[in-house]
Amino acid sequence: MAPAPVQRGGVELVNPLVQAQMKTYDEALALFHQQKYSKAKQELEKVLEGPSKELADRARMHIKIAEQRMKPTSEQNPKTAEEHYQRGVTMMNLGRWDEARESLDKARKLAPKADHIIYAVAALDCLTGEADAALANLKIAIELRSANRFHARNDEDFAFLQEDPRFTELLYPEKDGLGA
């Protein structure tokens, strides 16, 4: 008798290699949350060898965070716009919105025309339910670098805005006036 398929995030996992990869990932996250970063990193590196690209991508992100956390305290005090940006994105990925906001605001003050920083602020605004601010910041990021329009179309951080017509107008301006 075959084992019943496992449901995770609405996706059916049947492949036993993916199931094993998921188990390793879950164990690694448990170590990560216990702040056992060195052991977590070792387990996360094993996840990279599995067949699921999505799990490998998540593992890479947690490896970077674990490496950051293992650095001496002096290296955790960001000084440049890019360091504040990296810390802000890390805090966003951990769901630590206030710390993310603080770091991204500092990054933006140091580099007010850096489109990737403004894009990250827009994503944070969206994740925290601030639709108007998210749209305003995303518009600026797109004005600074038009490629941000295409990134936002597939960015899960903007899921909250998917049904907002202003979001659609911002991301798909080519539909305006074409009768589409």
N, C-alpha and C positions, 0 to 999 in steps of 0.2 A: 504494500500500500504506500503510495507516494505521500510525502508530507504536504500538508495544506499550504497553499501560497501565503506569504506574509504580506500584509498591507502596511505601507509606510508612506505617509504623505500622499495618499491616494494612488500610489504606484504599486503594482503587484510585483513582488520580488520572488522569482521562482528559482533563478540561478543560484545554486549552492555556493558558488564562488563569491557572488554579490552578498549573500547572507553572511558568509564568513568575514567579508570585508566590512560589512555593517557592524558585526559583533566586535571586531577589532577597533573600529571607529568609536563605538559606544564606550568600550573599555578605556580607550585613550582619552575621551572627553571626561570620563569620571576622574581619571588621574589629573587632567588639566584643571578641573574644578576644585580638586583637592590641593591645587597649586604645586603639584609634583611635576613641574614642567619638563625636567630632563627625561623622566620615564614616559611622560605623555608624548614628548617629541619622538622617542624611539618607536612607540606604538603607532603614532601618526605616520611615520615614514613607512611602516609596513602597509598602511592603508593605500599609499601611493602605488603599490604594486598590484592592487586589485583591478578588476575589470570596469568598475563604475567610475566614469570620468567625474561625475558630480561629487561623489564621495572623495575622490582624489583632490578635487578643487577645494572642497571644504577642509580637508586635511592640510593642504598647503597653507591656507589662511591661518589655521590654528598653529601650524609649525612656526610661521612668522611671528605670531603673537607670543608663543612660548619662548622663542629666541629673544624677543624683545624683553620679556619678563625676566629672563635669566641674566640679562646684562647688568652690570653694576649700576647703582642708583644714579650716579652722575650722568650716565648715558640715557637715562629715562627722563631727564629734564630737557624737553625740546627748546631750542633757541631759534632755529630758522623757520621760515614759513613752511618749508617742506616737512620738517620734523613735527611741527604742530599739526599739519595736515595728516601725516601718517598716524599720529596719536589719535586724532579726531576720528579717522576712519576705523581704527582699531576699537575705539570706544563705541562707535556706532554698531559695529559687528557684534559687540558684547551686550548691546542694548542699554548701554550706560549713557543715556541721552544728554544729561546735564554736562558730563565731562566731555562728551563729543562736541557739544555746542561751544563750550569754553575754548577747547583747542582749535576748532575750526574758526571761531571768531578771531582768535589771536593770529591764525594763519592768514586770514583775510585782511586783517589790519596791516600785516607785514607785506602782503602781496595782493593788493586790491584788484588787480587785473588778471589774476591767475584763474583761468576758466575752470580748471579741474577742482580748485578749492570752492568756487562759487557753486559748481555742480554738486559737490558733496554737501554743501550747506542746503541746497535745494532738496536733495535726497533726505537729509535729516529733517528738514521742515515737513516733508511729506510723511515720513515715518512717525512724526510726532503729531500728525493731524492738522498741521498749519497749512492748509491748501493755498491760501492767498500768497503767503510768503514763499511757498514752494514754487508756485507759478512765476512769481516776480523774479526769484533768483534763477530759476531755470531759463527764463527769457534772457537774462543777462549773460548766463553761461553760453547760451546758443549764439547770442550776438557777438560774443568774444571768439567763439569757435563753433562754426556751424555743425561740425561732426557730433557735437553733444546732442543735437536733435535726434540723431540716429541711435546713439547710445541709450537715450532715455526711452525710446520706443520699446526696448527689450529689457529694461532695468526693473527688476522686481521691487526695488525700493519705491517706485512710483505707482505701484498697484492701486493705492488709495485714490489716485486721480484718474484712473482709467475711464470712468464714466463721466468725468467732468468735460463739458464741451470746450471749455477754454484750453484744457490740456490737449485735446484733439486738434484744435486750431493751431496751437503752438507747434505741435509735432508734425502736423500734416498740412502745412500752408499751401501746398500745391493743389489741394482740393478746393480752395477758395476761388470762386468766380469761374470754375470750370464745369459747373452743373453736376458735379460729382456728389 
